[in-house]
Amino acid sequence: MKRDLRISLIIPIYKKKEFIELALKSINRQTYKNFEVIITEDDNTLKEFIDDLRKDLNYKLIHVQQEDLGYRRNTALNNGLKVSSGEIIAVIDQDCIVHSKFLEEYVKNYNKGDLLTGRRVNLGKRFTKKIIKNKKIKFSILELLLSDSPNKKIIEGLYIPWLSLNHNPRILGSNFAIRRQVLKSINGFNEDYIGYGLEDVDLEKRVVMNGGKRFSMKNKSIQYHLYHPEPQGSVEKFQLNREILEKVIRDKIIICKNGLKKN
């Protein structure tokens, strides 16, 4: 494993104090140390809270903001990318706790694909409340099995790094990593997508159309997703996102116009 390989972990956040605290503190446990964390926020409501958290963190944390004009995930990710320095760009959501080997596995496997795609273990509602109350960032498979978490997903919490389960390397927006040079070659994240849905699929499609390879990080880079009700996004915006994605695929648009650089 290349210990000199730097990784930038970008986390788009929005007002969930208890979630982001657990996410940031779980990153303290990383076995791989050559990384930075960039949190990119809509509005600036958590600045004091995050500044106060810094004393408990053992890594470099960069905090960037953008005007709150609604959910603009890809704009937030591009903002994070602009201030990042890593050769690998990893992305998680604010409501995810990461395994101690999370970043190490991404670095160990960086040469196996251009887009590395992880999975997540969905935690139950009661178990999530317990985790938040106790500020718990480490738990066993047995604890998960005895909790109200959906059992069919718990197997994805098993750390089995010697297996290569690459049968379904589709992207999951809360857990993936991409080579910096690959991301820049397609002009970063496509900011045409507004609201929830399909922005991660857009990235995957453009990488593959550009000749990039995907590699599954299932049972390697593990994360645990804290329970919350699914966001109720605009049906109209989702349909617009679907139309954007269909055009990207139909016209083979690899380099987006509204991305890292505006064309």
C-alpha positions as protocol buffer text, in pm:
chain_id: "A"
residue {
  index: 1
  type: MET
  ca { x: 0 y: 0 z: 0 }
}
residue {
  index: 2
  type: LYS
  ca { x: 129 y: 345 z: -93 }
}
residue {
  index: 3
  type: ARG
  ca { x: 148 y: 536 z: 235 }
}
residue {
  index: 4
  type: ASP
  ca { x: 228 y: 858 z: 50 }
}
residue {
  index: 5
  type: LEU
  ca { x: -98 y: 847 z: -146 }
}
residue {
  index: 6
  type: ARG
  ca { x: -320 y: 1128 z: -18 }
}
residue {
  index: 7
  type: ILE
  ca { x: -696 y: 1091 z: 1 }
}
residue {
  index: 8
  type: SER
  ca { x: -951 y: 1373 z: 33 }
}
residue {
  index: 9
  type: LEU
  ca { x: -1278 y: 1273 z: 198 }
}
residue {
  index: 10
  type: ILE
  ca { x: -1562 y: 1512 z: 103 }
}
residue {
  index: 11
  type: ILE
  ca { x: -1882 y: 1523 z: 308 }
}
residue {
  index: 12
  type: PRO
  ca { x: -2175 y: 1743 z: 196 }
}
residue {
  index: 13
  type: ILE
  ca { x: -2373 y: 1845 z: 506 }
}
residue {
  index: 14
  type: TYR
  ca { x: -2701 y: 2014 z: 591 }
}
residue {
  index: 15
  type: LYS
  ca { x: -2807 y: 2100 z: 948 }
}
residue {
  index: 16
  type: LYS
  ca { x: -2794 y: 1748 z: 1104 }
}
residue {
  index: 17
  type: LYS
  ca { x: -2576 y: 1819 z: 1408 }
}
residue {
  index: 18
  type: GLU
  ca { x: -2601 y: 1480 z: 1575 }
}
residue {
  index: 19
  type: PHE
  ca { x: -2529 y: 1297 z: 1249 }
}
residue {
  index: 20
  type: ILE
  ca { x: -2226 y: 1497 z: 1142 }
}
residue {
  index: 21
  type: GLU
  ca { x: -2074 y: 1475 z: 1491 }
}
residue {
  index: 22
  type: LEU
  ca { x: -2081 y: 1095 z: 1481 }
}
residue {
  index: 23
  type: ALA
  ca { x: -1952 y: 1087 z: 1123 }
}
residue {
  index: 24
  type: LEU
  ca { x: -1656 y: 1315 z: 1202 }
}
residue {
  index: 25
  type: LYS
  ca { x: -1567 y: 1133 z: 1523 }
}
residue {
  index: 26
  type: SER
  ca { x: -1579 y: 794 z: 1351 }
}
residue {
  index: 27
  type: ILE
  ca { x: -1312 y: 921 z: 1110 }
}
residue {
  index: 28
  type: ASN
  ca { x: -1077 y: 961 z: 1410 }
}
residue {
  index: 29
  type: ARG
  ca { x: -1038 y: 582 z: 1409 }
}
residue {
  index: 30
  type: GLN
  ca { x: -892 y: 555 z: 1058 }
}
residue {
  index: 31
  type: THR
  ca { x: -588 y: 328 z: 1034 }
}
residue {
  index: 32
  type: TYR
  ca { x: -471 y: 517 z: 725 }
}
residue {
  index: 33
  type: LYS
  ca { x: -345 y: 862 z: 824 }
}
residue {
  index: 34
  type: ASN
  ca { x: -258 y: 1047 z: 503 }
}
residue {
  index: 35
  type: PHE
  ca { x: -592 y: 1215 z: 444 }
}
residue {
  index: 36
  type: GLU
  ca { x: -792 y: 1533 z: 484 }
}
residue {
  index: 37
  type: VAL
  ca { x: -1164 y: 1585 z: 541 }
}
residue {
  index: 38
  type: ILE
  ca { x: -1363 y: 1854 z: 366 }
}
residue {
  index: 39
  type: ILE
  ca { x: -1714 y: 1930 z: 483 }
}
residue {
  index: 40
  type: THR
  ca { x: -1911 y: 2140 z: 240 }
}
residue {
  index: 41
  type: GLU
  ca { x: -2224 y: 2301 z: 378 }
}
residue {
  index: 42
  type: ASP
  ca { x: -2535 y: 2466 z: 242 }
}
residue {
  index: 43
  type: ASP
  ca { x: -2566 y: 2789 z: 443 }
}
residue {
  index: 44
  type: ASN
  ca { x: -2338 y: 2847 z: 743 }
}
residue {
  index: 45
  type: THR
  ca { x: -2551 y: 2732 z: 1033 }
}
residue {
  index: 46
  type: LEU
  ca { x: -2306 y: 2474 z: 1172 }
}
residue {
  index: 47
  type: LYS
  ca { x: -1985 y: 2678 z: 1167 }
}
residue {
  index: 48
  type: GLU
  ca { x: -1965 y: 2730 z: 1546 }
}
residue {
  index: 49
  type: PHE
  ca { x: -2067 y: 2372 z: 1614 }
}
residue {
  index: 50
  type: ILE
  ca { x: -1800 y: 2235 z: 1378 }
}
residue {
  index: 51
  type: ASP
  ca { x: -1534 y: 2471 z: 1511 }
}
residue {
  index: 52
  type: ASP
  ca { x: -1609 y: 2339 z: 1858 }
}
residue {
  index: 53
  type: LEU
  ca { x: -1576 y: 1979 z: 1736 }
}
residue {
  index: 54
  type: ARG
  ca { x: -1225 y: 2037 z: 1600 }
}
residue {
  index: 55
  type: LYS
  ca { x: -1064 y: 1987 z: 1942 }
}
residue {
  index: 56
  type: ASP
  ca { x: -1182 y: 1624 z: 1938 }
}
residue {
  index: 57
  type: LEU
  ca { x: -1054 y: 1547 z: 1587 }
}
residue {
  index: 58
  type: ASN
  ca { x: -708 y: 1412 z: 1503 }
}
residue {
  index: 59
  type: TYR
  ca { x: -702 y: 1512 z: 1135 }
}
residue {
  index: 60
  type: LYS
  ca { x: -712 y: 1817 z: 910 }
}
residue {
  index: 61
  type: LEU
  ca { x: -1067 y: 1947 z: 862 }
}
residue {
  index: 62
  type: ILE
  ca { x: -1160 y: 2203 z: 596 }
}
residue {
  index: 63
  type: HIS
  ca { x: -1502 y: 2369 z: 608 }
}
residue {
  index: 64
  type: VAL
  ca { x: -1650 y: 2539 z: 301 }
}
residue {
  index: 65
  type: GLN
  ca { x: -1995 y: 2690 z: 254 }
}
residue {
  index: 66
  type: GLN
  ca { x: -2233 y: 2781 z: -23 }
}
residue {
  index: 67
  type: GLU
  ca { x: -2554 y: 2983 z: -28 }
}
residue {
  index: 68
  type: ASP
  ca { x: -2856 y: 2777 z: 74 }
}
residue {
  index: 69
  type: LEU
  ca { x: -3064 y: 2762 z: -244 }
}
residue {
  index: 70
  type: GLY
  ca { x: -3203 y: 2417 z: -179 }
}
residue {
  index: 71
  type: TYR
  ca { x: -3038 y: 2079 z: -220 }
}
residue {
  index: 72
  type: ARG
  ca { x: -2739 y: 2121 z: -454 }
}
residue {
  index: 73
  type: ARG
  ca { x: -2523 y: 1822 z: -374 }
}
residue {
  index: 74
  type: ASN
  ca { x: -2307 y: 1831 z: -685 }
}
residue {
  index: 75
  type: THR
  ca { x: -2234 y: 2202 z: -641 }
}
residue {
  index: 76
  type: ALA
  ca { x: -2125 y: 2125 z: -283 }
}
residue {
  index: 77
  type: LEU
  ca { x: -1903 y: 1839 z: -405 }
}
residue {
  index: 78
  type: ASN
  ca { x: -1737 y: 2059 z: -666 }
}
residue {
  index: 79
  type: ASN
  ca { x: -1674 y: 2323 z: -397 }
}
residue {
  index: 80
  type: GLY
  ca { x: -1502 y: 2056 z: -190 }
}
residue {
  index: 81
  type: LEU
  ca { x: -1305 y: 1930 z: -488 }
}
residue {
  index: 82
  type: LYS
  ca { x: -1170 y: 2281 z: -556 }
}
residue {
  index: 83
  type: VAL
  ca { x: -1002 y: 2305 z: -214 }
}
residue {
  index: 84
  type: SER
  ca { x: -892 y: 1940 z: -194 }
}
residue {
  index: 85
  type: SER
  ca { x: -538 y: 1810 z: -242 }
}
residue {
  index: 86
  type: GLY
  ca { x: -580 y: 1432 z: -257 }
}
residue {
  index: 87
  type: GLU
  ca { x: -500 y: 1201 z: -547 }
}
residue {
  index: 88
  type: ILE
  ca { x: -811 y: 1005 z: -451 }
}
residue {
  index: 89
  type: ILE
  ca { x: -1144 y: 1180 z: -387 }
}
residue {
  index: 90
  type: ALA
  ca { x: -1377 y: 984 z: -156 }
}
residue {
  index: 91
  type: VAL
  ca { x: -1735 y: 1084 z: -75 }
}
residue {
  index: 92
  type: ILE
  ca { x: -1965 y: 994 z: 213 }
}
residue {
  index: 93
  type: ASP
  ca { x: -2290 y: 1140 z: 345 }
}
residue {
  index: 94
  type: GLN
  ca { x: -2325 y: 1322 z: 676 }
}
residue {
  index: 95
  type: ASP
  ca { x: -2545 y: 1044 z: 815 }
}
residue {
  index: 96
  type: CYS
  ca { x: -2284 y: 768 z: 784 }
}
residue {
  index: 97
  type: ILE
  ca { x: -2039 y: 623 z: 1037 }
}
residue {
  index: 98
  type: VAL
  ca { x: -1729 y: 468 z: 880 }
}
residue {
  index: 99
  type: HIS
  ca { x: -1533 y: 153 z: 966 }
}
residue {
  index: 100
  type: SER
  ca { x: -1176 y: 206 z: 1089 }
}
residue {
  index: 101
  type: LYS
  ca { x: -1036 y: 52 z: 768 }
}
residue {
  index: 102
  type: PHE
  ca { x: -1260 y: 261 z: 542 }
}
residue {
  index: 103
  type: LEU
  ca { x: -992 y: 485 z: 390 }
}
residue {
  index: 104
  type: GLU
  ca { x: -717 y: 225 z: 406 }
}
residue {
  index: 105
  type: GLU
  ca { x: -912 y: -7 z: 180 }
}
residue {
  index: 106
  type: TYR
  ca { x: -976 y: 268 z: -73 }
}
residue {
  index: 107
  type: VAL
  ca { x: -604 y: 339 z: -88 }
}
residue {
  index: 108
  type: LYS
  ca { x: -511 y: -30 z: -107 }
}
residue {
  index: 109
  type: ASN
  ca { x: -746 y: -81 z: -402 }
}
residue {
  index: 110
  type: TYR
  ca { x: -704 y: 250 z: -583 }
}
residue {
  index: 111
  type: ASN
  ca { x: -530 y: 87 z: -883 }
}
residue {
  index: 112
  type: LYS
  ca { x: -810 y: -167 z: -939 }
}
residue {
  index: 113
  type: GLY
  ca { x: -1053 y: 81 z: -1088 }
}
residue {
  index: 114
  type: ASP
  ca { x: -1119 y: 442 z: -1180 }
}
residue {
  index: 115
  type: LEU
  ca { x: -1441 y: 449 z: -976 }
}
residue {
  index: 116
  type: LEU
  ca { x: -1448 y: 245 z: -653 }
}
residue {
  index: 117
  type: THR
  ca { x: -1799 y: 175 z: -527 }
}
residue {
  index: 118
  type: GLY
  ca { x: -1885 y: 83 z: -168 }
}
residue {
  index: 119
  type: ARG
  ca { x: -2206 y: -25 z: 5 }
}
residue {
  index: 120
  type: ARG
  ca { x: -2355 y: 52 z: 346 }
}
residue {
  index: 121
  type: VAL
  ca { x: -2532 y: -113 z: 638 }
}
residue {
  index: 122
  type: ASN
  ca { x: -2868 y: 49 z: 710 }
}
residue {
  index: 123
  type: LEU
  ca { x: -2927 y: 90 z: 1083 }
}
residue {
  index: 124
  type: GLY
  ca { x: -3268 y: 62 z: 1247 }
}
residue {
  index: 125
  type: LYS
  ca { x: -3464 y: 350 z: 1399 }
}
residue {
  index: 126
  type: ARG
  ca { x: -3429 y: 237 z: 1763 }
}
residue {
  index: 127
  type: PHE
  ca { x: -3063 y: 142 z: 1719 }
}
residue {
  index: 128
  type: THR
  ca { x: -2991 y: 483 z: 1565 }
}
residue {
  index: 129
  type: LYS
  ca { x: -3151 y: 658 z: 1864 }
}
residue {
  index: 130
  type: LYS
  ca { x: -2932 y: 452 z: 2097 }
}
residue {
  index: 131
  type: ILE
  ca { x: -2619 y: 534 z: 1896 }
}
residue {
  index: 132
  type: ILE
  ca { x: -2694 y: 908 z: 1902 }
}
residue {
  index: 133
  type: LYS
  ca { x: -2773 y: 904 z: 2273 }
}
residue {
  index: 134
  type: ASN
  ca { x: -2451 y: 720 z: 2363 }
}
residue {
  index: 135
  type: LYS
  ca { x: -2242 y: 880 z: 2084 }
}
residue {
  index: 136
  type: LYS
  ca { x: -2139 y: 530 z: 1983 }
}
residue {
  index: 137
  type: ILE
  ca { x: -1916 y: 497 z: 1675 }
}
residue {
  index: 138
  type: LYS
  ca { x: -1813 y: 131 z: 1702 }
}
residue {
  index: 139
  type: PHE
  ca { x: -2033 y: -176 z: 1720 }
}
residue {
  index: 140
  type: SER
  ca { x: -2016 y: -545 z: 1643 }
}
residue {
  index: 141
  type: ILE
  ca { x: -2205 y: -760 z: 1394 }
}
residue {
  index: 142
  type: LEU
  ca { x: -2376 y: -926 z: 1692 }
}
residue {
  index: 143
  type: GLU
  ca { x: -2506 y: -590 z: 1814 }
}
residue {
  index: 144
  type: LEU
  ca { x: -2641 y: -524 z: 1465 }
}
residue {
  index: 145
  type: LEU
  ca { x: -2808 y: -864 z: 1448 }
}
residue {
  index: 146
  type: LEU
  ca { x: -2977 y: -808 z: 1784 }
}
residue {
  index: 147
  type: SER
  ca { x: -3093 y: -459 z: 1687 }
}
residue {
  index: 148
  type: ASP
  ca { x: -3389 y: -350 z: 1476 }
}
residue {
  index: 149
  type: SER
  ca { x: -3160 y: -298 z: 1175 }
}
residue {
  index: 150
  type: PRO
  ca { x: -3267 y: -470 z: 850 }
}
residue {
  index: 151
  type: ASN
  ca { x: -3095 y: -811 z: 862 }
}
residue {
  index: 152
  type: LYS
  ca { x: -3054 y: -846 z: 485 }
}
residue {
  index: 153
  type: LYS
  ca { x: -2803 y: -560 z: 481 }
}
residue {
  index: 154
  type: ILE
  ca { x: -2599 y: -657 z: 788 }
}
residue {
  index: 155
  type: ILE
  ca { x: -2382 y: -897 z: 586 }
}
residue {
  index: 156
  type: GLU
  ca { x: -2238 y: -590 z: 415 }
}
residue {
  index: 157
  type: GLY
  ca { x: -2093 y: -493 z: 753 }
}
residue {
  index: 158
  type: LEU
  ca { x: -1858 y: -793 z: 752 }
}
residue {
  index: 159
  type: TYR
  ca { x: -1498 y: -686 z: 694 }
}
residue {
  index: 160
  type: ILE
  ca { x: -1368 y: -943 z: 444 }
}
residue {
  index: 161
  type: PRO
  ca { x: -1103 y: -753 z: 245 }
}
residue {
  index: 162
  type: TRP
  ca { x: -952 y: -1061 z: 78 }
}
residue {
  index: 163
  type: LEU
  ca { x: -1274 y: -1127 z: -116 }
}
residue {
  index: 164
  type: SER
  ca { x: -1335 y: -950 z: -447 }
}
residue {
  index: 165
  type: LEU
  ca { x: -1712 y: -927 z: -481 }
}
residue {
  index: 166
  type: ASN
  ca { x: -1719 y: -725 z: -802 }
}
residue {
  index: 167
  type: HIS
  ca { x: -2042 y: -869 z: -943 }
}
residue {
  index: 168
  type: ASN
  ca { x: -2244 y: -549 z: -891 }
}
residue {
  index: 169
  type: PRO
  ca { x: -2018 y: -243 z: -879 }
}
residue {
  index: 170
  type: ARG
  ca { x: -2297 y: 13 z: -927 }
}
residue {
  index: 171
  type: ILE
  ca { x: -2246 y: 343 z: -753 }
}
residue {
  index: 172
  type: LEU
  ca { x: -2397 y: 440 z: -418 }
}
residue {
  index: 173
  type: GLY
  ca { x: -2379 y: 815 z: -363 }
}
residue {
  index: 174
  type: SER
  ca { x: -2293 y: 787 z: 6 }
}
residue {
  index: 175
  type: ASN
  ca { x: -1988 y: 562 z: -43 }
}
residue {
  index: 176
  type: PHE
  ca { x: -1753 y: 589 z: -338 }
}
residue {
  index: 177
  type: ALA
  ca { x: -1406 y: 705 z: -437 }
}
residue {
  index: 178
  type: ILE
  ca { x: -1266 y: 823 z: -767 }
}
residue {
  index: 179
  type: ARG
  ca { x: -922 y: 909 z: -900 }
}
residue {
  index: 180
  type: ARG
  ca { x: -874 y: 1285 z: -904 }
}
residue {
  index: 181
  type: GLN
  ca { x: -746 y: 1283 z: -1262 }
}
residue {
  index: 182
  type: VAL
  ca { x: -1049 y: 1084 z: -1379 }
}
residue {
  index: 183
  type: LEU
  ca { x: -1289 y: 1325 z: -1209 }
}
residue {
  index: 184
  type: LYS
  ca { x: -1117 y: 1629 z: -1358 }
}
residue {
  index: 185
  type: SER
  ca { x: -1113 y: 1472 z: -1705 }
}
residue {
  index: 186
  type: ILE
  ca { x: -1497 y: 1470 z: -1708 }
}
residue {
  index: 187
  type: ASN
  ca { x: -1521 y: 1820 z: -1551 }
}
residue {
  index: 188
  type: GLY
  ca { x: -1617 y: 1706 z: -1203 }
}
residue {
  index: 189
  type: PHE
  ca { x: -1971 y: 1668 z: -1077 }
}
residue {
  index: 190
  type: ASN
  ca { x: -2263 y: 1774 z: -1298 }
}
residue {
  index: 191
  type: GLU
  ca { x: -2437 y: 2070 z: -1133 }
}
residue {
  index: 192
  type: ASP
  ca { x: -2741 y: 2051 z: -1361 }
}
residue {
  index: 193
  type: TYR
  ca { x: -2893 y: 1811 z: -1107 }
}
residue {
  index: 194
  type: ILE
  ca { x: -3104 y: 1990 z: -846 }
}
residue {
  index: 195
  type: GLY
  ca { x: -3284 y: 1814 z: -562 }
}
residue {
  index: 196
  type: TYR
  ca { x: -3261 y: 1445 z: -472 }
}
residue {
  index: 197
  type: GLY
  ca { x: -3187 y: 1175 z: -721 }
}
residue {
  index: 198
  type: LEU
  ca { x: -2967 y: 1042 z: -1003 }
}
residue {
  index: 199
  type: GLU
  ca { x: -2670 y: 1278 z: -963 }
}
residue {
  index: 200
  type: ASP
  ca { x: -2452 y: 984 z: -859 }
}
residue {
  index: 201
  type: VAL
  ca { x: -2570 y: 773 z: -1152 }
}
residue {
  index: 202
  type: ASP
  ca { x: -2470 y: 1057 z: -1385 }
}
residue {
  index: 203
  type: LEU
  ca { x: -2113 y: 1040 z: -1252 }
}
residue {
  index: 204
  type: GLU
  ca { x: -2100 y: 663 z: -1295 }
}
residue {
  index: 205
  type: LYS
  ca { x: -2233 y: 675 z: -1652 }
}
residue {
  index: 206
  type: ARG
  ca { x: -1988 y: 945 z: -1761 }
}
residue {
  index: 207
  type: VAL
  ca { x: -1690 y: 762 z: -1609 }
}
residue {
  index: 208
  type: VAL
  ca { x: -1786 y: 437 z: -1786 }
}
residue {
  index: 209
  type: MET
  ca { x: -1855 y: 613 z: -2118 }
}
residue {
  index: 210
  type: ASN
  ca { x: -1507 y: 765 z: -2086 }
}
residue {
  index: 211
  type: GLY
  ca { x: -1355 y: 416 z: -2067 }
}
residue {
  index: 212
  type: GLY
  ca { x: -1327 y: 404 z: -1689 }
}
residue {
  index: 213
  type: LYS
  ca { x: -1352 y: 84 z: -1487 }
}
residue {
  index: 214
  type: ARG
  ca { x: -1560 y: 31 z: -1175 }
}
residue {
  index: 215
  type: PHE
  ca { x: -1450 y: -183 z: -883 }
}
residue {
  index: 216
  type: SER
  ca { x: -1671 y: -294 z: -595 }
}
residue {
  index: 217
  type: MET
  ca { x: -1556 y: -219 z: -241 }
}
residue {
  index: 218
  type: LYS
  ca { x: -1824 y: -436 z: -84 }
}
residue {
  index: 219
  type: ASN
  ca { x: -1705 y: -580 z: 251 }
}
residue {
  index: 220
  type: LYS
  ca { x: -1393 y: -363 z: 228 }
}
residue {
  index: 221
  type: SER
  ca { x: -1477 y: 7 z: 275 }
}
residue {
  index: 222
  type: ILE
  ca { x: -1768 y: -35 z: 515 }
}
residue {
  index: 223
  type: GLN
  ca { x: -2005 y: 231 z: 641 }
}
residue {
  index: 224
  type: TYR
  ca { x: -2315 y: 236 z: 862 }
}
residue {
  index: 225
  type: HIS
  ca { x: -2611 y: 453 z: 766 }
}
residue {
  index: 226
  type: LEU
  ca { x: -2801 y: 621 z: 1049 }
}
residue {
  index: 227
  type: TYR
  ca { x: -3177 y: 590 z: 1023 }
}
residue {
  index: 228
  type: HIS
  ca { x: -3389 y: 885 z: 918 }
}
residue {
  index: 229
  type: PRO
  ca { x: -3709 y: 921 z: 715 }
}
residue {
  index: 230
  type: GLU
  ca { x: -3642 y: 932 z: 344 }
}
residue {
  index: 231
  type: PRO
  ca { x: -3634 y: 1291 z: 216 }
}
residue {
  index: 232
  type: GLN
  ca { x: -3944 y: 1391 z: 28 }
}
residue {
  index: 233
  type: GLY
  ca { x: -3800 y: 1564 z: -276 }
}
residue {
  index: 234
  type: SER
  ca { x: -3990 y: 1737 z: -551 }
}
residue {
  index: 235
  type: VAL
  ca { x: -4139 y: 1494 z: -802 }
}
residue {
  index: 236
  type: GLU
  ca { x: -4100 y: 1763 z: -1068 }
}
residue {
  index: 237
  type: LYS
  ca { x: -3729 y: 1809 z: -995 }
}
residue {
  index: 238
  type: PHE
  ca { x: -3672 y: 1433 z: -994 }
}
residue {
  index: 239
  type: GLN
  ca { x: -3836 y: 1409 z: -1336 }
}
residue {
  index: 240
  type: LEU
  ca { x: -3611 y: 1689 z: -1462 }
}
residue {
  index: 241
  type: ASN
  ca { x: -3310 y: 1500 z: -1326 }
}
residue {
  index: 242
  type: ARG
  ca { x: -3428 y: 1188 z: -1506 }
}
residue {
  index: 243
  type: GLU
  ca { x: -3451 y: 1382 z: -1831 }
}
residue {
  index: 244
  type: ILE
  ca { x: -3098 y: 1520 z: -1779 }
}
residue {
  index: 245
  type: LEU
  ca { x: -2963 y: 1168 z: -1719 }
}
residue {
  index: 246
  type: GLU
  ca { x: -3143 y: 1029 z: -2024 }
}
residue {
  index: 247
  type: LYS
  ca { x: -2986 y: 1301 z: -2239 }
}
residue {
  index: 248
  type: VAL
  ca { x: -2639 y: 1232 z: -2095 }
}
residue {
  index: 249
  type: ILE
  ca { x: -2673 y: 863 z: -2186 }
}
residue {
  index: 250
  type: ARG
  ca { x: -2840 y: 920 z: -2523 }
}
residue {
  index: 251
  type: ASP
  ca { x: -2595 y: 1186 z: -2642 }
}
residue {
  index: 252
  type: LYS
  ca { x: -2293 y: 1028 z: -2469 }
}
residue {
  index: 253
  type: ILE
  ca { x: -2213 y: 1349 z: -2281 }
}
residue {
  index: 254
  type: ILE
  ca { x: -1893 y: 1261 z: -2099 }
}
residue {
  index: 255
  type: ILE
  ca { x: -1773 y: 1612 z: -2011 }
}
residue {
  index: 256
  type: CYS
  ca { x: -2051 y: 1806 z: -1840 }
}
residue {
  index: 257
  type: LYS
  ca { x: -2084 y: 2177 z: -1920 }
}
residue {
  index: 258
  type: ASN
  ca { x: -2201 y: 2283 z: -1574 }
}
residue {
  index: 259
  type: GLY
  ca { x: -1932 y: 2122 z: -1363 }
}
residue {
  index: 260
  type: LEU
  ca { x: -1601 y: 2199 z: -1200 }
}
residue {
  index: 261
  type: LYS
  ca { x: -1545 y: 2454 z: -1476 }
}
residue {
  index: 262
  type: LYS
  ca { x: -1842 y: 2629 z: -1635 }
}
residue {
  index: 263
  type: ASN
  ca { x: -1842 y: 2602 z: -2017 }
}
